[in-house]
Amino acid sequence: MYRSEGQLVDSYITLQFWLQKHLLIVGGCETDNDGAGASKAASCGLSAWRVLSGSPYYKQVTSYEDDIGTAKRRSLFKIMNFKFYNKQGREQDGVFRMSLSPDGTRLAAIHFSGKLTVWGIPSLKQQGEWEQNDQPGYDDIKPEWRLSLEKRKKIKDKASFYPLIDVNWWSESAVILARCSGALTVSSVKTLKNLLGKSCEWFESSPQVTSAHDGGFLSLECEVKLAPKRLRLESRPGDEDGGEDDSDSDDESSTKAQYFGYIKQALYFVTEMERFAPPRKRPRTIIKNYRLVNLRSTTPEELYQRKIDNEEYGEALSLAQAYDLDSDLVYQRQWRKSAVSIASIQDYLSKINKRSWVLHECLERVPENVDAAKELLQYGLKGTDLEALIAIGKGEDGGRFILPGDVDIDELLYEEFLTPEEEAESRKEREAMKRQELLLSVDFSKLTLEQKELCRSRLKLLTYLDRLATYEEILGGPHAAEQRYDAEFFKKFRNQNIILSAKTYARESNVRALEILFTYHGSDLLPHRLAVLSNFPETTSPHEYSFLLPEAWRRGYSQKEEHGFLSMNPAVLTVNKRKPELEL
C-alpha cells in the first residue's frame, strides 16, 4: 500500500527499477479504457514513472501516443484496476512478471494469460507479442511424466503446465523462459526460437531463474515428495488412514450414513465430546528439496561432448546435424558401450566413417561369441578391398571407410533367359572380370603409405579369419563352437606363433587339435613336425598319435639298404590347406 497526497491507493503487482535513469516501471492488470484512447502499454497495465526527490515523488513518463489520447495526467496508481479474474465477467489479463534487459533498452513481460510481450524502454513501445498458443514448445510435457503412469494420472489439467512462470535476460537479444511444466529455454526475442537446440532443459515444476552473469545463470527448483509410510506420524486411535489417495471422495455414499454424519457433527459442535468427533485423516509428511542449479554458456563442441558423456545420444546427434559436427563420436561411444554383435555392427560400427578407427576396432576387439567375431572380421575385409585401395590412390577417400559397391551385372539382353544355375555362374564370371580389371589398374610397386597400411590390415584380418576357422574346427565345428568359444583364448591364439600353439597342444596331449593344425597349417608345421611331436608327455601312449609320426619306406635295392639305412617319407600327411585369397 502506498499513500500519495493523502489518498490511499491499491498496491502494484510487479515493478522494475532502472537505476541508471531513475526510472520505475510498474506492471499490473489491464485497464478498461472505455474509449479513452490510452496507449497500448497503459491498456496492458504497464507504465513508466520518473523518481523525483520531492513531492509528488513520481512523475509518469508519457509518449506522444499517451499525450494525444489522454486529456489530463493521472496519478501513479490510478491506472491500476485490480479487478482481475472477475467472476461476473471475463477474466482480466495483466502483467505479473517483468525483467529489464542488461542494457536497459527492452522490457520482457509475462501476462496472466500466458502471453509474452517485449517493450522498448523508456517509450514503452511494443516490439513483440506472442500469445501462449503461438510460443514454440509451449505444450511440451516432461518426458518422465509421459513414461510414468502415476504421473499421467496426477496431471489432470495439462493446460495448467503450459503458461510461463518466470522470465529473465540471457543477452540483449535472447531471453530465458521458464514454464510451469519445468521447461526452460533460451529463446531469441525476435522469433522465440530455442537457442539450446530442438529440446529444452527440464527442471522441477515452476523453476525461478536469474539473469545471465559471466556466461551463466542460476535456476532454483523445488522437488516435492511425500514421505514413505514408515516416516509418517502414527495416528491416534480413531484416526482414519488416508491411504495413497488424498482426494475428498471419502464421503459416505448412502443417504442414511450422511444423515447420521450430520447429526454427529452437530452433537460434537454442541457438546465437544470426543465420541462424536469426526474421524481424522492420518497426517501426511511432505518433503521439499530445493536445488540451485548453475547453467553456463558453452560452445557447440563442449555441449556436444557433454551430451555424449551423459549418454543423451539422440540430442547429441541433433546437435551434430545442426552445427555440422562429427557424428562419429556418438556412434563410437555407443559401439564401445555395447557388446559386439551383428546388430551392433549394423547399428553403430557401419555408421562410422573414419577408416583407421574402424579397422582398429575390427583388428583389436574380440567379441564374446563366434558369429560376431566372424562378422566383425568380414566387415573389416569389406573396407580393405580393391575399391578402397584405388580410392586411396586417387585421393578420393578422405579417410573414410569405403565399402565395395555392388557390381553391375544387369547387362544381359532381355531375350536371354538363364536358369538360376547359369545366372549364378554368369554373375561369378562377371565379378571375376571386374576384379581383374581393378587389379590391373593398381600399380603395386608404387603404393602410398596409406595403401601399404591398408594392405597390412587386410593381411592381418585374413590371418585372424583363418585362425578363427581353425579354432572352430578344434572346438568341434561351427555348432559346437557356439557353445565352447572362449574369447580370451582366441585373442591369444590368433596372435600366437603357430609352432608354439602346436607345441602347447602336444604338451596337453590334444592329438585331435594337433592333427587339425597339421592339416590346415602344414606348410608351416610339417618342417618342424618331429620337434613338435617331441613335446608329447612320456605318459602319453605313442599309439594315440602314431598316425602323426613319419613312416619308413624302401626305395629298392641300393648300397644304403645294404648298410641298413632307412630314409624317411617327409609327406605322410595329406595337407588340406584352407587358404583364403591373400591377394587384393
Legacy VTK file of the C-alpha trace (Angstrom):
# vtk DataFile Version 3.0
C-alpha trace
ASCII
DATASET POLYDATA
POINTS 584 float
0.000 0.000 0.000
1.175 3.497 -0.799
-0.259 6.831 0.283
0.106 9.642 -2.243
-1.015 13.175 -1.414
-3.124 11.892 1.462
-5.019 9.367 -0.663
-4.843 5.575 -0.061
-4.395 3.652 -3.274
-4.072 -0.017 -4.184
-0.679 -1.720 -4.467
1.075 -2.744 -7.659
1.674 -6.346 -8.782
5.247 -6.104 -10.068
7.792 -3.414 -10.796
11.292 -2.909 -12.153
13.669 -0.067 -11.241
16.233 1.211 -13.735
18.884 2.709 -11.506
20.884 4.495 -14.212
17.870 6.523 -15.375
15.971 6.568 -12.051
13.029 5.051 -13.869
10.359 2.944 -12.193
8.365 0.592 -14.418
5.106 -0.623 -12.897
3.085 -3.607 -14.051
-0.419 -4.615 -13.068
-3.787 -5.523 -14.504
-5.050 -4.300 -17.823
-7.319 -1.277 -17.799
-10.805 -0.847 -19.167
-10.287 2.196 -21.362
-13.901 2.713 -22.428
-12.620 4.539 -25.467
-10.342 6.861 -23.509
-7.596 6.404 -26.085
-4.869 5.139 -23.745
-1.651 3.738 -25.186
-1.071 0.054 -25.810
1.246 -0.218 -22.794
-1.239 1.503 -20.485
-4.079 -0.712 -21.613
-1.913 -3.773 -20.864
-1.161 -2.474 -17.352
2.317 -1.027 -17.930
3.504 2.457 -17.091
6.867 4.200 -16.574
7.498 6.719 -13.769
10.396 9.046 -13.127
11.546 9.114 -9.496
11.612 12.684 -8.079
13.358 13.977 -4.997
10.291 15.956 -3.837
6.538 15.709 -3.842
4.744 14.036 -5.570
7.909 11.840 -5.804
6.773 10.171 -9.031
6.125 11.594 -12.470
4.700 9.470 -15.258
6.748 9.248 -18.418
4.365 9.673 -21.339
4.771 9.179 -25.017
3.174 11.038 -27.877
0.522 8.327 -28.007
-0.328 8.998 -24.365
-0.405 12.776 -24.810
-2.895 12.804 -27.630
-5.057 10.084 -26.084
-5.303 11.367 -22.521
-6.610 14.800 -21.647
-5.243 15.002 -18.148
-2.354 13.453 -16.236
-3.276 10.666 -13.918
-1.552 9.733 -10.690
0.802 6.770 -10.381
-1.629 4.187 -9.190
-4.949 5.358 -10.591
-4.244 3.485 -13.817
-4.312 0.251 -11.871
-7.553 -1.602 -11.829
-7.369 -4.680 -9.642
-10.465 -6.461 -10.761
-8.607 -9.285 -12.446
-10.253 -12.673 -12.574
-13.635 -11.001 -12.172
-16.170 -13.776 -11.801
-19.005 -11.549 -13.089
-17.377 -11.098 -16.492
-14.368 -12.235 -18.427
-11.069 -12.909 -16.700
-8.958 -9.794 -16.682
-5.427 -10.019 -18.039
-2.410 -8.236 -16.645
1.337 -8.312 -16.090
2.705 -10.297 -13.151
6.391 -10.715 -14.090
8.829 -8.308 -15.758
12.546 -8.177 -16.489
14.793 -5.451 -17.913
17.433 -6.287 -20.500
21.110 -5.826 -19.490
21.400 -2.555 -21.435
18.052 -1.294 -20.096
16.531 -0.745 -23.561
13.996 -3.583 -23.505
11.460 -4.979 -21.094
10.105 -8.558 -21.193
6.726 -9.083 -19.512
4.647 -12.180 -18.734
0.859 -11.834 -18.589
-1.699 -13.838 -16.639
-2.997 -15.301 -19.905
0.449 -16.762 -20.670
1.213 -14.068 -23.235
4.782 -12.791 -23.580
5.448 -9.200 -24.661
8.627 -7.212 -25.313
8.649 -3.412 -24.949
11.086 -0.640 -25.732
12.296 1.462 -22.795
11.546 4.231 -21.868
8.959 4.767 -24.614
7.077 1.509 -23.742
6.557 0.881 -27.436
5.690 -2.749 -28.085
8.360 -4.634 -30.049
6.991 -8.168 -29.861
3.944 -10.096 -28.710
3.335 -13.855 -28.558
0.141 -15.411 -27.301
0.612 -18.656 -25.392
-0.507 -20.797 -28.327
1.984 -19.039 -30.632
5.004 -19.786 -28.436
7.190 -22.688 -29.709
7.074 -25.745 -27.448
4.510 -24.307 -25.033
2.696 -27.660 -24.757
5.782 -29.843 -24.165
5.467 -32.166 -21.186
8.365 -33.578 -19.203
9.435 -36.906 -20.792
9.432 -38.669 -17.412
5.770 -37.777 -16.965
4.824 -39.389 -20.265
6.523 -42.646 -19.307
5.119 -42.786 -15.770
1.518 -43.950 -15.434
1.319 -42.481 -11.926
2.416 -39.056 -13.163
-0.074 -39.123 -16.035
-2.907 -39.780 -13.595
-1.889 -36.822 -11.437
-1.740 -34.444 -14.397
-5.457 -33.863 -14.742
-5.227 -30.384 -16.235
-2.336 -30.267 -18.686
-3.155 -26.680 -19.642
-2.094 -25.511 -16.183
1.502 -26.549 -17.005
1.692 -24.550 -20.249
1.987 -20.891 -19.030
5.241 -19.055 -18.454
6.196 -18.608 -14.798
9.433 -16.587 -14.971
11.488 -14.581 -17.466
14.954 -13.061 -17.461
17.573 -11.995 -19.945
20.422 -14.054 -21.348
21.679 -11.220 -23.551
20.297 -8.155 -25.319
18.807 -10.433 -27.979
17.799 -13.547 -26.012
15.554 -14.227 -23.015
15.441 -17.076 -20.501
11.917 -18.517 -20.282
10.696 -20.873 -17.545
7.317 -22.611 -17.615
5.101 -24.228 -15.010
5.900 -27.619 -16.543
9.591 -27.153 -15.676
10.662 -26.466 -19.260
13.453 -23.903 -19.586
14.619 -22.371 -22.849
16.942 -19.598 -24.013
14.970 -18.005 -26.839
15.529 -15.273 -29.386
13.487 -12.127 -28.721
12.734 -11.884 -32.441
11.379 -15.374 -33.152
11.342 -17.164 -29.757
13.412 -19.913 -31.379
15.097 -22.094 -28.768
18.831 -21.439 -28.974
19.587 -24.589 -26.948
18.522 -26.866 -29.795
15.365 -28.806 -30.558
14.664 -29.781 -26.954
14.541 -27.668 -23.817
16.166 -28.197 -20.429
13.908 -29.804 -17.828
13.597 -28.885 -14.147
11.023 -29.445 -11.453
7.733 -27.582 -11.821
7.794 -23.752 -11.809
11.531 -23.006 -11.598
12.824 -19.475 -10.943
15.694 -18.044 -12.985
18.181 -15.202 -12.639
19.668 -13.020 -15.340
22.871 -14.152 -17.032
26.186 -13.199 -15.473
29.674 -14.171 -16.618
28.309 -16.624 -19.166
25.833 -18.410 -16.897
22.708 -18.078 -14.772
21.109 -19.759 -11.767
17.854 -21.655 -11.580
16.046 -22.513 -8.349
13.810 -25.584 -8.385
11.821 -27.354 -5.685
11.154 -31.089 -5.697
8.098 -32.086 -3.654
7.736 -35.666 -2.432
5.501 -37.485 0.023
7.388 -39.183 2.813
7.244 -43.007 2.906
4.659 -44.582 5.187
7.215 -45.627 7.752
8.220 -41.985 8.225
4.714 -40.651 8.738
3.440 -39.817 12.161
1.488 -42.533 13.891
-2.194 -41.711 14.049
-4.151 -41.563 17.244
-6.979 -44.029 17.932
-9.934 -43.230 15.788
-7.845 -41.573 13.074
-8.687 -42.501 9.540
-5.992 -43.811 7.194
-5.824 -41.580 4.183
-4.073 -44.298 2.177
-2.472 -43.313 -1.085
-5.434 -41.261 -2.270
-5.750 -37.774 -0.769
-8.887 -36.867 -2.656
-12.036 -35.734 -0.874
-14.069 -38.659 -2.184
-14.320 -40.416 1.199
-17.851 -39.167 1.966
-20.441 -41.827 2.678
-22.451 -42.760 -0.372
-25.673 -43.666 1.280
-28.144 -41.022 2.393
-28.559 -42.705 5.779
-24.863 -42.579 6.527
-24.730 -38.940 5.524
-27.685 -38.166 7.789
-26.015 -39.758 10.837
-22.813 -37.992 9.952
-24.526 -34.626 10.076
-26.062 -35.498 13.439
-22.646 -36.455 14.879
-21.175 -33.216 13.618
-23.960 -31.221 15.267
-23.556 -33.105 18.560
-19.808 -32.556 18.515
-20.338 -28.858 17.844
-22.697 -28.601 20.837
-21.060 -30.977 23.324
-17.442 -31.123 22.061
-17.385 -34.710 23.249
-14.633 -36.894 21.781
-17.023 -39.728 20.978
-18.810 -37.501 18.457
-15.606 -36.194 16.904
-15.372 -36.908 13.171
-12.614 -39.281 12.068
-9.393 -37.534 11.196
-7.126 -38.467 8.373
-3.604 -39.506 9.107
-1.247 -36.565 8.601
0.986 -36.688 5.533
4.602 -35.603 5.582
5.782 -33.608 2.597
9.484 -33.378 1.827
10.697 -30.415 -0.206
14.156 -30.458 -1.737
15.428 -27.117 -3.046
18.205 -27.161 -5.629
20.152 -24.234 -7.035
21.422 -25.204 -10.471
24.067 -23.292 -12.394
23.700 -23.255 -16.178
26.643 -21.885 -18.121
27.159 -20.963 -21.751
29.247 -23.332 -23.777
30.388 -23.924 -27.313
28.513 -26.409 -29.501
31.528 -28.717 -29.301
31.545 -28.675 -25.482
27.794 -29.196 -25.286
28.072 -31.986 -27.850
30.723 -33.772 -25.786
28.683 -33.303 -22.609
25.615 -34.854 -24.248
27.713 -37.845 -25.284
29.156 -38.209 -21.772
25.616 -38.137 -20.344
24.581 -40.791 -22.903
21.992 -38.441 -24.438
22.755 -39.754 -27.892
19.605 -38.521 -29.655
20.193 -34.922 -28.589
23.881 -35.238 -29.436
23.039 -36.320 -32.987
20.645 -33.367 -33.293
23.464 -31.019 -32.261
25.840 -32.671 -34.710
23.341 -32.160 -37.502
22.583 -28.551 -36.514
26.220 -27.437 -36.109
27.878 -29.771 -38.640
29.819 -31.693 -36.014
31.421 -35.120 -36.328
28.660 -37.659 -35.658
31.265 -40.433 -35.477
31.823 -39.586 -31.811
28.264 -40.619 -30.947
28.447 -43.945 -32.747
31.937 -44.615 -31.404
30.695 -44.197 -27.824
27.647 -46.398 -28.495
29.876 -49.027 -30.099
32.266 -49.045 -27.161
29.395 -49.246 -24.653
27.615 -52.141 -26.369
28.558 -55.790 -26.737
29.788 -56.783 -30.175
27.032 -58.453 -32.140
25.717 -58.470 -35.672
23.095 -55.905 -34.640
25.645 -53.544 -33.042
27.857 -53.769 -36.128
24.929 -52.703 -38.306
23.598 -50.059 -35.902
26.837 -48.387 -34.788
30.052 -49.538 -36.490
28.634 -49.329 -40.017
27.758 -45.630 -39.426
31.324 -44.614 -38.507
33.210 -43.019 -41.387
36.774 -42.876 -40.070
38.655 -45.769 -41.701
41.577 -46.004 -39.275
39.236 -46.168 -36.258
37.000 -48.847 -37.805
39.956 -51.019 -38.847
41.490 -50.667 -35.381
38.264 -51.933 -33.806
37.996 -54.814 -36.277
41.569 -55.862 -35.501
41.756 -55.271 -31.761
38.302 -56.020 -30.387
37.417 -59.667 -29.773
33.663 -60.402 -29.492
32.216 -62.795 -26.946
30.635 -65.178 -29.486
31.988 -66.806 -32.605
29.369 -65.474 -35.027
30.042 -61.883 -34.021
33.796 -62.461 -34.279
33.408 -63.764 -37.801
31.088 -60.908 -38.803
33.460 -58.277 -37.400
36.449 -59.636 -39.323
34.453 -59.932 -42.531
33.202 -56.367 -42.149
36.792 -55.182 -41.832
37.714 -57.098 -45.003
34.991 -55.278 -46.942
36.649 -51.973 -46.124
40.070 -53.126 -47.327
39.035 -54.374 -50.751
40.193 -53.083 -54.121
37.671 -50.225 -54.242
39.173 -48.725 -51.076
42.743 -49.266 -52.329
42.020 -47.484 -55.609
40.141 -44.632 -53.895
43.115 -44.051 -51.564
45.476 -43.975 -54.532
43.323 -41.341 -56.265
42.960 -39.297 -53.064
39.161 -39.602 -53.162
38.660 -41.419 -49.871
39.039 -38.544 -47.396
39.960 -41.038 -44.694
36.522 -42.667 -44.940
35.802 -46.366 -44.504
34.778 -47.339 -48.032
32.653 -50.401 -48.645
32.745 -52.087 -52.056
29.881 -51.125 -54.334
27.624 -53.645 -55.963
28.985 -54.885 -59.272
26.663 -54.028 -62.117
25.838 -57.323 -63.770
22.442 -56.430 -65.214
23.737 -56.128 -68.754
22.064 -59.217 -70.209
19.637 -58.800 -73.073
16.003 -59.365 -72.338
15.919 -62.135 -74.961
18.393 -64.238 -72.981
16.696 -66.474 -70.438
19.037 -68.175 -67.969
18.440 -70.824 -65.381
19.308 -69.936 -61.765
22.488 -72.006 -62.021
23.523 -70.285 -65.257
22.715 -66.871 -63.798
24.869 -67.559 -60.714
27.719 -68.755 -62.924
27.392 -65.675 -65.123
27.404 -63.418 -62.090
30.538 -65.115 -60.788
32.312 -64.695 -64.125
31.413 -61.014 -64.371
32.586 -60.349 -60.811
35.886 -62.095 -61.599
36.328 -59.994 -64.731
35.536 -56.817 -62.826
38.013 -57.751 -60.119
40.690 -58.494 -62.690
40.171 -55.080 -64.262
40.554 -53.417 -60.863
43.726 -55.406 -60.154
45.262 -54.261 -63.438
44.556 -50.646 -62.529
46.705 -50.867 -59.363
50.476 -50.449 -59.579
51.667 -52.428 -56.551
55.200 -51.162 -56.967
54.135 -47.563 -56.302
51.761 -47.867 -53.365
51.453 -44.929 -50.977
51.953 -45.302 -47.231
48.183 -45.359 -46.667
47.755 -48.064 -49.304
50.511 -50.152 -47.723
48.879 -49.779 -44.313
45.564 -50.893 -45.821
47.262 -53.995 -47.274
48.839 -54.813 -43.906
45.461 -54.505 -42.199
43.873 -56.776 -44.817
46.584 -59.414 -44.404
46.101 -59.342 -40.637
42.321 -59.649 -40.990
42.742 -62.642 -43.323
45.123 -64.267 -40.845
42.663 -63.765 -37.975
39.812 -65.152 -40.059
41.913 -68.201 -40.950
42.812 -68.762 -37.297
39.120 -68.417 -36.344
38.188 -71.153 -38.827
40.942 -73.370 -37.362
39.700 -72.681 -33.840
36.167 -73.634 -34.902
37.452 -76.995 -36.190
39.344 -77.613 -32.945
36.183 -76.926 -30.928
34.247 -79.477 -32.993
32.699 -77.492 -35.827
30.517 -74.352 -36.103
27.670 -75.693 -33.949
29.926 -76.813 -31.109
31.914 -73.572 -31.353
28.814 -71.555 -30.446
28.816 -73.190 -27.012
32.537 -73.699 -26.377
34.006 -70.498 -27.831
36.343 -68.654 -25.447
37.076 -65.035 -26.425
40.108 -64.710 -24.157
41.713 -67.866 -25.546
41.045 -66.847 -29.143
42.563 -63.408 -28.518
45.782 -65.175 -27.553
45.542 -67.962 -30.147
45.097 -65.715 -33.183
48.323 -63.792 -32.483
50.384 -66.772 -31.292
53.086 -68.383 -33.409
51.549 -71.478 -34.967
54.521 -73.663 -33.964
54.174 -72.568 -30.344
50.433 -73.353 -30.494
51.226 -76.823 -31.824
53.753 -77.450 -29.047
51.203 -76.337 -26.455
48.599 -78.791 -27.776
51.243 -81.554 -27.824
52.123 -80.900 -24.167
48.376 -81.110 -23.369
48.173 -84.430 -25.316
45.455 -82.905 -27.505
46.002 -85.154 -30.510
42.916 -84.023 -32.412
43.841 -80.334 -32.188
47.366 -81.126 -33.340
46.018 -83.118 -36.272
43.883 -80.123 -37.336
46.877 -77.800 -37.118
48.987 -80.194 -39.234
46.123 -80.412 -41.737
45.366 -76.701 -42.195
48.795 -75.218 -41.412
51.012 -77.992 -42.770
53.260 -75.668 -44.762
54.345 -74.004 -41.516
54.321 -77.062 -39.230
55.489 -80.094 -41.231
59.118 -78.936 -41.458
59.108 -78.884 -37.632
56.997 -81.992 -37.151
59.449 -84.018 -35.078
60.251 -81.067 -32.857
56.537 -80.549 -32.212
55.796 -84.241 -31.584
58.664 -84.466 -29.105
56.597 -82.322 -26.749
54.091 -85.127 -26.059
54.462 -86.219 -22.421
56.131 -89.575 -21.815
52.943 -90.740 -20.150
51.036 -90.397 -23.432
50.924 -93.654 -25.374
52.569 -93.359 -28.833
49.668 -95.379 -30.261
47.415 -92.316 -29.729
49.450 -90.143 -32.097
51.150 -92.783 -34.204
49.379 -91.572 -37.373
51.151 -88.221 -36.921
54.610 -89.865 -36.980
56.659 -90.165 -40.211
56.819 -93.634 -41.807
59.837 -95.553 -43.170
59.773 -96.859 -46.750
62.016 -98.832 -49.081
63.341 -97.264 -52.238
64.623 -100.502 -53.771
67.917 -102.185 -53.523
70.812 -99.879 -53.088
74.033 -99.520 -51.238
72.168 -97.638 -48.487
69.838 -100.621 -47.956
72.716 -102.991 -47.647
74.042 -100.905 -44.842
70.575 -100.938 -43.236
69.863 -97.239 -43.985
66.172 -96.270 -43.955
65.073 -92.879 -45.300
62.049 -91.002 -44.016
58.987 -90.023 -46.013
58.517 -86.316 -45.288
54.957 -86.080 -46.595
52.879 -88.791 -44.976
50.038 -86.460 -44.120
47.853 -85.012 -46.797
47.983 -81.254 -46.387
44.487 -79.813 -46.943
45.337 -76.157 -46.951
42.454 -73.741 -46.380
43.987 -70.643 -47.918
41.865 -67.522 -48.243
42.741 -65.167 -51.021
45.599 -63.079 -49.715
45.941 -61.016 -52.870
43.899 -57.834 -53.219
LINES 1 585
584 0 1 2 3 4 5 6 7 8 9 10 11 12 13 14 15 16 17 18 19 20 21 22 23 24 25 26 27 28 29 30 31 32 33 34 35 36 37 38 39 40 41 42 43 44 45 46 47 48 49 50 51 52 53 54 55 56 57 58 59 60 61 62 63 64 65 66 67 68 69 70 71 72 73 74 75 76 77 78 79 80 81 82 83 84 85 86 87 88 89 90 91 92 93 94 95 96 97 98 99 100 101 102 103 104 105 106 107 108 109 110 111 112 113 114 115 116 117 118 119 120 121 122 123 124 125 126 127 128 129 130 131 132 133 134 135 136 137 138 139 140 141 142 143 144 145 146 147 148 149 150 151 152 153 154 155 156 157 158 159 160 161 162 163 164 165 166 167 168 169 170 171 172 173 174 175 176 177 178 179 180 181 182 183 184 185 186 187 188 189 190 191 192 193 194 195 196 197 198 199 200 201 202 203 204 205 206 207 208 209 210 211 212 213 214 215 216 217 218 219 220 221 222 223 224 225 226 227 228 229 230 231 232 233 234 235 236 237 238 239 240 241 242 243 244 245 246 247 248 249 250 251 252 253 254 255 256 257 258 259 260 261 262 263 264 265 266 267 268 269 270 271 272 273 274 275 276 277 278 279 280 281 282 283 284 285 286 287 288 289 290 291 292 293 294 295 296 297 298 299 300 301 302 303 304 305 306 307 308 309 310 311 312 313 314 315 316 317 318 319 320 321 322 323 324 325 326 327 328 329 330 331 332 333 334 335 336 337 338 339 340 341 342 343 344 345 346 347 348 349 350 351 352 353 354 355 356 357 358 359 360 361 362 363 364 365 366 367 368 369 370 371 372 373 374 375 376 377 378 379 380 381 382 383 384 385 386 387 388 389 390 391 392 393 394 395 396 397 398 399 400 401 402 403 404 405 406 407 408 409 410 411 412 413 414 415 416 417 418 419 420 421 422 423 424 425 426 427 428 429 430 431 432 433 434 435 436 437 438 439 440 441 442 443 444 445 446 447 448 449 450 451 452 453 454 455 456 457 458 459 460 461 462 463 464 465 466 467 468 469 470 471 472 473 474 475 476 477 478 479 480 481 482 483 484 485 486 487 488 489 490 491 492 493 494 495 496 497 498 499 500 501 502 503 504 505 506 507 508 509 510 511 512 513 514 515 516 517 518 519 520 521 522 523 524 525 526 527 528 529 530 531 532 533 534 535 536 537 538 539 540 541 542 543 544 545 546 547 548 549 550 551 552 553 554 555 556 557 558 559 560 561 562 563 564 565 566 567 568 569 570 571 572 573 574 575 576 577 578 579 580 581 582 583
